[in-house]
Amino acid sequence: MEIGEKIYLNINDFLPPERKQKKRVCSSYSKTKARAQKLRDENLRHAEIVRAKNRAENERNHPGLYAILRSEKFLASFEAVTGLAWDSSKDHDIKHVRYGLYLIRESERDAAEDRQDQIKRAQEALKRAAIYQERRRQLVILATPIWADRTKILEIYLLCRSMNKEGIEYHVDHVIPIQGRIVCGLHVEANLSIIGAKENISKSNKFVLDEA
């Protein structure tokens, strides 16, 4: 080493191993970030192209499904069933489309089954009512003697019908029930009275001797 020669010292030569500074790796971070962003944008554009291609192919292969999918009825039904708006960004996925239609069909099938059950219950109720009415008619016929004044009986029923027009419901009641547990009365004018519907329903076919 000559006199006047510059000496360059490395500080790491004078430090213990645990305190030596690590060499910095020189890399262009900004360039790497830009390349990553560019690659990400390219992937997004490619994914959008693929989705558009798949959507067009699915619409061509399944025109009926996508016709339903675009209808306002489907959109309203889907929102009513799921509580969410239909995500049209996933229309390229045929599985997504079929799943949405499946939810609507299941909901409609359940509603149809409920309607069928309601119709069935209503029909059964009407059938029971018809059986009861026919049975009641036969009992009235059997409880009507030959000597009964049918004109007066008819007048009582017409009077009850006219009273019902006033807004309060009335029934023609047999004072002594024609099918009582203790005693059976006759279908004659003397055994008929006009009472409120609620009172008649609560009375049913009971008969209290003290009331006779």
ZAMARGU-4260 file (C-alpha; in steps of 0.2 Angstrom, whole numbers, plus 5000, padded with zeros to 4 digits):
<rodrens>
0) 5000/5000/5000 | 5007/5017/4995 | 5007/5033/5004 | 4992/5043/4999 | 4982/5029/4993
5) 4964/5029/4998 | 4958/5015/5009 | 4940/5008/5009 | 4935/4999/5025 | 4920/4988/5027
10) 4911/4991/5044 | 4906/4973/5044 | 4924/4968/5046 | 4925/4976/5063 | 4908/4970/5070
15) 4904/4953/5078 | 4894/4941/5068 | 4877/4944/5076 | 4878/4963/5073 | 4884/4962/5055
20) 4873/4971/5043 | 4865/4960/5029 | 4868/4966/5011 | 4853/4974/5003 | 4846/4965/4988
25) 4844/4978/4974 | 4828/4976/4965 | 4816/4987/4956 | 4801/4986/4967 | 4791/4998/4957
30) 4794/4988/4941 | 4789/4972/4949 | 4773/4980/4956 | 4769/4987/4939 | 4772/4970/4930
35) 4761/4961/4944 | 4747/4974/4941 | 4748/4972/4922 | 4747/4953/4924 | 4732/4955/4936
40) 4723/4966/4923 | 4726/4954/4909 | 4719/4940/4919 | 4703/4950/4923 | 4701/4954/4905
45) 4704/4936/4900 | 4691/4930/4913 | 4678/4942/4907 | 4681/4936/4889 | 4679/4918/4895
50) 4663/4923/4905 | 4655/4932/4890 | 4660/4917/4879 | 4652/4905/4891 | 4636/4915/4893
55) 4634/4917/4874 | 4636/4898/4872 | 4624/4894/4886 | 4611/4906/4879 | 4613/4897/4862
60) 4612/4880/4869 | 4598/4883/4883 | 4587/4897/4876 | 4572/4892/4886 | 4582/4893/4902
65) 4589/4911/4899 | 4572/4917/4892 | 4565/4912/4910 | 4580/4920/4918 | 4577/4937/4909
70) 4558/4938/4914 | 4552/4949/4927 | 4542/4935/4935 | 4558/4925/4938 | 4567/4940/4946
75) 4552/4944/4957 | 4550/4926/4962 | 4569/4923/4966 | 4569/4939/4977 | 4553/4933/4986
80) 4560/4916/4989 | 4578/4920/4994 | 4576/4938/5000 | 4591/4943/4988 | 4592/4950/4971
85) 4597/4939/4956 | 4616/4940/4953 | 4616/4942/4934 | 4635/4943/4934 | 4635/4924/4936
90) 4624/4920/4922 | 4639/4913/4912 | 4638/4898/4925 | 4625/4886/4919 | 4625/4878/4936
95) 4621/4894/4944 | 4607/4897/4932 | 4600/4880/4935 | 4601/4882/4954 | 4591/4898/4953
100) 4578/4890/4943 | 4578/4875/4955 | 4574/4886/4970 | 4559/4894/4961 | 4552/4877/4955
105) 4554/4870/4973 | 4545/4885/4980 | 4531/4884/4967 | 4529/4865/4970 | 4528/4868/4989
110) 4515/4882/4985 | 4505/4870/4973 | 4505/4856/4986 | 4499/4869/4999 | 4485/4874/4987
115) 4481/4855/4984 | 4480/4852/5003 | 4469/4867/5005 | 4457/4862/4991 | 4457/4844/4998
120) 4453/4850/5016 | 4439/4862/5009 | 4432/4847/4999 | 4432/4836/5014 | 4423/4850/5024
125) 4410/4852/5011 | 4407/4833/5011 | 4405/4832/5029 | 4393/4847/5029 | 4383/4839/5015
130) 4382/4823/5025 | 4377/4833/5041 | 4364/4842/5031 | 4356/4826/5023 | 4356/4818/5040
135) 4348/4833/5048 | 4335/4834/5034 | 4331/4815/5037 | 4329/4819/5056 | 4317/4833/5053
140) 4306/4823/5041 | 4305/4809/5054 | 4301/4821/5068 | 4287/4830/5058 | 4270/4822/5062
145) 4256/4821/5050 | 4246/4833/5060 | 4259/4847/5060 | 4254/4864/5053 | 4267/4866/5039
150) 4261/4883/5035 | 4265/4890/5052 | 4282/4881/5052 | 4286/4889/5036 | 4281/4906/5043
155) 4293/4904/5057 | 4307/4900/5046 | 4303/4915/5034 | 4302/4927/5049 | 4319/4921/5055
160) 4326/4924/5037 | 4319/4942/5037 | 4327/4945/5055 | 4344/4940/5049 | 4344/4954/5036
165) 4345/4966/5051 | 4363/4962/5054 | 4361/4950/5068 | 4361/4931/5065 | 4346/4921/5071
170) 4342/4902/5071 | 4326/4893/5072 | 4328/4882/5087 | 4319/4866/5093 | 4315/4870/5111
175) 4315/4851/5114 | 4329/4844/5103 | 4323/4832/5090 | 4338/4822/5094 | 4341/4825/5113
180) 4349/4813/5125 | 4335/4814/5138 | 4320/4816/5127 | 4316/4820/5108 | 4304/4833/5103
185) 4294/4835/5087 | 4296/4847/5072 | 4280/4856/5075 | 4277/4875/5077 | 4274/4874/5096
190) 4292/4867/5098 | 4300/4880/5087 | 4308/4897/5093 | 4319/4910/5086 | 4335/4913/5096
195) 4352/4920/5092 | 4364/4910/5083 | 4377/4910/5097 | 4364/4904/5109 | 4358/4890/5098
200) 4376/4884/5094 | 4380/4884/5113 | 4364/4875/5117 | 4367/4862/5104 | 4355/4847/5108
205) 4354/4850/5127 | 4337/4851/5135 | 4334/4857/5153 | 4318/4851/5161 | 4316/4867/5171
210) 4315/4877/5155 | 4300/4867/5148
</rodrens>
